[in-house]
Amino acid sequence: MRPGVRDECRRHRLASRVERQGPIYVANADGQGARRITNNPRYDAEGTLSPDGKTIVFTSLRNGDLDIYTMGVEGRNLKRLTRTLGYDGGPFFSPDGKQIVYRAWHPQAAADSADYRGLIAQNLVRPVRMEIWVMDADGSHQHQVTNLGGASFAPYFHPDGKRIIFASNYKTPRSRNFDLYLINADGSGLEQITTNSEFDAFPMFSPDGHQLVWASNRNGKVQGETNIFIADWIEKP
């Protein structure tokens, strides 16, 4: 951590580091043939693949703000999808590839905008306020799905393309007690999925919707230990 950042992190509670450089690579399914496809001196990360395997959606700081971009799997045809000042990241395609779900926070007040810009200038963010958003795959029709407060993130579409699972600490904001929630893409029908007092996040459904995998601090041998859990998904228990 470079000089000054440590003190800044203490002053800005829960600030997180955005790495200066995070190039994106592609490789064969067996891990062979890895090749770098971005050449940007700033943050490129959080890449995920479209269902047809032709497009990568990812988060980048290349234009001075954390925004969402798409490109082909060879790194060509770069397109910026979000342009509103603030944190846009963690994107995933819908099962049909027509939509993208992501997390976002856009400062409204001038003081919040100044604070955000000051942190970004130091490669820092403070992701304590985030909501779930959805847009079309070309970046159009961007709209907010949740309005919960706290930090809601790690969204992923259910295979039916109509619901979104995500992690949130909105019941105890600024805490590490994240649980999984399910919500309709129109923002209705919020349902809590996990009730563990530890961190639960990064959920993903199997393609057939029969299983759910996620990361959790539960049962950790030391504080903060994160492991992968899998469970059968019972639609109507």
Secondary structure, DSSP 8 states (H G I E B T S, - for coil): --TTHHHHHHHSTT-EE--S----EE--TTS-S-EE----SS-EEEEEE-TTSSEEEEEE-TTSS-EEEEEETTS-S-EE---SSSEEEEEEE-TTSSEEEEEEE---SHHHHHHHHHHHTTTEE-TTSBEEEEEETTS-S-EE----SSBEEEEEE-TTSSEEEEEE-TTSTTSS--EEEEEETTS---EE----SS-EEEEEE-TTSSEEEEEE-TT-SSTT--EEEEEE--S--
